[in-house]
Each structure stands twice: as C-alpha cells, then as structure tokens.
Amino acid sequence: MTASAADKARSSRETPENRRHSLIQATMRAIAKFGYAGTTIATICAEAKISRGLINHHFQSKEELIHQSYKTLCDEWESQTHGMLQDSYQQPEDKLRSMIHLSFHPRLFKQEYLGIWIGFWSIIGKSPALKKINRAMYGLDRSTYQQIFAEIADQRGISIDTRNAAITLIALTDGLWLDWCLDPKGFSQQEAEAACLDVARRLITAP
C-alpha cells in the first residue's frame, strides 16, 4: 500500500478532530526528539507515519501546526495542575503544596515531556503567536499562586508580597525543570519538590 493509500485508509477510520490531535501529538514528539530547529514537515510526517498531504489537509502551514501544538501543550498543563485545585474546601496551604506536587508529578516531570517544553521555549522569543499563548499561561500560573498566597496571608494574619512570592516559586520550578532536563541524574523528582516546598515555607513565614 502506498503512503497516499495508507493515508486514505486512515482518513476513513478517524474523525478530523482525532487526526488533528494525532498530528499535534506527533509534532510534540518530534520537538522533544529533534528540537525546534530539527522539527520539519518531514520529521513530523515520519513521527506520525503519514504523508505530507495529510498535514496540508488539516493545517495551512508548519507555523499553524506548531502554534496549535503549543496551545495544546499549555491546555494540558492547565488541566493537569489548575484543574486539580477545584476543591473549594481545600485549605490554602494544602493548595500550595498540591500545586507544587503536581508540578513535579511523574506524568509531567519526565524527560520527553520536559523536552517538549524546552523545544518550544527556544523559539517563544521569536514568535509573537507563541509568546501570546505563553504569556496567558504564565499569567494564569502567577494569578493562581498569588491568590493562594493571599489566602494564606489572610488566614495567618501576616503580610506577603504575593506577586513576588508567585514569581519566585514559578522561576524556581522552571529552573529545576530546565536543570533536570539537561541532567536527569543531577537530582530526583522528590528533591526538586522538596526544594520548592522549602522555599514556599520560607515565603509564608512571617519575618
């Protein structure tokens, strides 16, 4: 069976939404393996095991496919972290610990997943479209942490610079992600989580 015939056979079995999702996932895997510079239509096709024609049918360009892939990645992050903090009865300090724990959960804190983020981070500064998505995601992270820190400050009757605390914790998390991605043997998931919890405790302790 030729590549074109295989694509047609696959097309008859999958919905357009499922096909787009499969192509986006293949793009993420390609970025994790080859970085952004090495991710081409050809490498995406090889990863997805389809021909170029199927990509062209669902996406107008590589840039659109990259854009949709990063948006999907950010949506998944939001679902895996913020989506788990919907319990209105959870105490604010529990929310803080949960957010940190989720950031280093094995389903997120793994080589391939972090490799995808590193690949996208390398080009965000050059892409206004990706920068807009990234700004919205980090804005949500900051506002969530700020709200948690504000609730803790109110509960404890102390003063916390909530924005500074949020920026500090996010920067530490991102730094640990980057360091671990470069050298997974440098420290464990448990050590990374413990480091963030230690900083969090300092941020909510009155001077």
Secondary structure, DSSP 4 states (H G I P E B T S, - for coil): --HHHHHHHHHHHS-HHHHHHHHHHHHHHHHHHHTTTT--HHHHHHHHT--HHHHHHH-SSHHHHHHHHHHHHHHHHHHHTGGG---TTS-HHHHHHHHHHHHT-TTTSSHHHHHHHHHHHHHHTT-HHHHHHHHHHHHHHHHHHHHHHHHHHHHHT----HHHHHHHHHHHHHHHHHHHHH-TTSS-HHHHHHHHHHHHHHHTS--
